Amino acid sequence: MSTTVLLAPFPSCPDCRRPLQLRFDTKYVYCLNTRCEFDGVAAGEVVGDEGQPGRGLPRPVSKGRSVPWVAPVIGDQVTWKALNAVRVRAAEQHWLCQYCGDALNSAPTAWVVVAQGEVAAGDGLHKGCLELAREECPALRNDPCFVFAEVRREDQAHDWSPVIERLMAYEDQHGRLPDLVPLHS
C-alpha cells in the first residue's frame, strides 16, 4: 500500500489569525501565538472542505492507512481521532457514506456504527466501506463496544431510536449482540 501525499491548508486561529498546529494527539489544534487564548480546539471544528481529499474509492493513504472522507487533514497530517464537522453534516443531510463520501442512495440499505446505545456521528456507510473501515481502524476492529447495524434511509430521520430498539430486542432475544446486525435478524 503506497502513501499518498496529502497537503491541506493549515487553518488560521479565529481570534488572532495566526496558524494553528496539531500537537500531542492529532485530535486538537493549538494556536502558535502563545498570548492567544484560543487553544486545544477539536481539529474537526476548524477545517472545512477546502484542501481535503475528494470523494470516492480508492481512498488516499497516509502512514499505511486509508483516509476516510470524514477524517480531517491538516497540513500533511490526518487527525485520526477527529471528524470533519462540515463533512459529518453533509453526510447526515445528504445521506453520504462517511468513509468514501459517495451517495448511499444506490443501495437499499447502509450500515451505522453504534456505541453505548447511540449511533456514532458521521452517519452511514456502504457495506464494502464498512468492511474497509474495520480493516483499517483498530478501534472499529477490536473494541467490543462497537456494533454495526444495517439501516434504511427512512430509519435516519434525525431519530435513531428504532435502530437502538431493534438492537436491544436482538440482545434480549439472543442474550448478546454480534458485531454485525442485519435488518432482518
Summary of the structure (lengths in Angstrom):
residues: 185
radius of gyration: 17.7
end to end distance: 36.1
largest distance: 58.0
contacts: 521
relative contact order: 0.12
helix: 25%
strand: 23%
